[in-house]
Amino acid sequence: MKIKFLPILSLAVVLTAMVSCKDNKNKTDAGEAEMAAESSIQASKFMVDAEASTITWEGNKPTRTHHGTVKLESGVIKMEGDSLSGSFLIDMTTITDNDLEGEQKTNLEQHLKGTVEGKEGDFFNVQKFPTAAFEITDVMEENDKKMLEGNLTIKDSKNNISFPVTYTLDGNTMSIKSEPFTIDRTKWNVNYGSKSVFDNLGDKFISDDIKLTIDIVAKKQM
């Protein structure tokens, strides 16, 4: 009797193993598909459109306020849900003044860039430091506003800053716009005319605060 049952028993074992393998394979395939689908919707990558993006700046002294722009060189943004990460390079050689004309405009721009001999280090010294950088570290909620936090590097000095932003997604285009915010330039060793650094300047000082507004446009990578 044992001899007659052995083939039947063996067949049952084989069939059970086949069914088990098929179930495991189906579970593995389903798991991999779910992970792939989840990964595909987790992060979207956007490349900054440097021509469509800009940073406006404003500086002042007791007798006058100046304002202008500086352009981005490049940048990448990753979006996962409401979270952002990424970094930008700022082309400091593109510093432009928008409130002066002619020789006065040229002189101010050259002084800011540090292209005047003997005055290279007064402001941004673009010959030595042609780019600045911003790296996103977090997006937070504060007083019902989204705050973009990150490390800003200028002239090899890095400081963490945060400022209010709104960002929108329209098809494959992302826009990030900040409200005007200020940074203290002396934290990046931009000290020219600062009464917090130099004594006896009288009314010939320049404010430590620089007001910035950021407007970034980025295109989704397919």
Stockholm file with secondary structure:
# STOCKHOLM 1.0

chainA/1-222         MKIKFLPILSLAVVLTAMVSCKDNKNKTDAGEAEMAAESSIQASKFMVDAEASTITWEGNKPTRTHHGTVKLESGVIKMEGDSLSGSFLIDMTTITDNDLEGEQKTNLEQHLKGTVEGKEGDFFNVQKFPTAAFEITDVMEENDKKMLEGNLTIKDSKNNISFPVTYTLDGNTMSIKSEPFTIDRTKWNVNYGSKSVFDNLGDKFISDDIKLTIDIVAKKQM
#=GR chainA/1-222 SS CHHHHHHHHHHHHHHHHHHHHHHHHHHHHHHHHHHHHHHHHHCEEEEECTTTCEEEEEEEETTEEEEEEEEEEEEEEEEETTEEEEEEEEEEEEEEESSCCHHHHHHHHHHHHTCSTTCTTTTTCTTTCCEEEEEEEEEEEETTEEEEEEEEEETTEEEEEEEEEEEEEETTEEEEEECCEEEEGGGGTCCTTCTTTSSCCTTCCCCSEEEEEEEEEEEECC
#=GC SS_cons         CHHHHHHHHHHHHHHHHHHHHHHHHHHHHHHHHHHHHHHHHHCEEEEECTTTCEEEEEEEETTEEEEEEEEEEEEEEEEETTEEEEEEEEEEEEEEESSCCHHHHHHHHHHHHTCSTTCTTTTTCTTTCCEEEEEEEEEEEETTEEEEEEEEEETTEEEEEEEEEEEEEETTEEEEEECCEEEEGGGGTCCTTCTTTSSCCTTCCCCSEEEEEEEEEEEECC
//
